[in-house]
Amino acid sequence: MRKLAVVLLSCLALTACAASWQQELRYKIVAKENQSSSEFFEVELVGDAPKGTLEPGQLKRQFLLTYEVQGAQVGDELLCSAEQEKGNAFGNSNVVTHLKNCKKA
């Protein structure tokens, strides 16, 4: 029984620092940027970051490649699946934010 408890506690210790969060959020396109051979939309979060996010400040302003949102223009609002991931103690423990599946609202 003790061995089982040690194994379970070890597994919990290895995964306890890893975390993820996901939710659909509304963004507004505020600018279009041209850098080298790529075009980006600069988007800002509409409203406040929801509770439970791993790093709320990272959600406020993001950049999307323009080809990821066909037909969008500056001033349009988008619905995006926002994801945040935090690594564990053995890898990169920084929070990484991704916007996926953005579509015009």
N, C-alpha and C positions, 0 to 999 in steps of 0.2 A: 504494500500500500504506500509506503514511503517513497519507493522508487517511482511509482506512478505520479505522486504529488510533485516530486522533483522534476519529472519530465514535463508535466503540465505547466509548472511555474517557469521553467526554462523557455517553453514555447511562448508563453505570455510575455516574458521579458524581451524576447527577440522581436515580437510584433507590436508591442505596446507603443512604440514611438512612431510607427507608420500610421498615417491617417489620410483620408480622402473626403472630399465634399463635392456635391454636384447639384445644380439647380438651373432652371431656365430663367434668364434675366433679360431685361430690356436695355438696349444701348442706343445712343443717338450718334450718327456719324457727324463729326464736327470739322473734319478736314481731310484732304487727300494729299498724300505725300509721295514724291518721286525720289527714290534713292537708287542710284545705279540703274539696273535694268528692271527693278521691281516697283510696283505702285502699291501703296498701302492706304487704308482708311484708318484715321485716328478716331476711335470711338470712346464715348464717355457713358458711364453707368447712369441710367435715369433713376433718380431717387437714391436711397441709401443702400448700402450692402446689407443683405439679410443676416440675421443672427445665425451663428453656427459656422460661419466661414472660417477657414484656417488663417487667412491673411486678408482682411477687408480692404486694406489700402491698395492691394494689387488689382482689385476688381474695378476701381474707379476709372482708370484710363488704360486702354489696350490698343493694339494695332492688329489689323487684319489685312491680308492680301486682297486686293480688289477683286481678283477673279473668284474668290471664295463666296462672294455675294453678287451674283449676276444682276445687273440692272439697277443697282443701288447708287445713290448720289448723296452728296453732302446735304445734311438736313433730314435724311430719312431715319426712321427708327427701325431697329432690328431686334428680333428675338433670337437669343443665342443660348446654347447649352454651355454653361460655365462649369469648369472642373478645376479643383485645386487638389494637389497631391503633396504630401510631405513624406520624405523618405524616412528611413530608420537610422538608428545609431551607427550601423555598419556601412551605410552608403551616404549619399547626399541628403542631409536633413533639412535643406531649404524647401520652402513652399514654392511650387511651380503652378502657374495658372494658365489654362488653355480655354479658348473660346472655340466651340465647334458647332457645326450645323446651323449657322446663322442664316436667317431668312428675313425678308422685309416684313415688318409688322403691319 
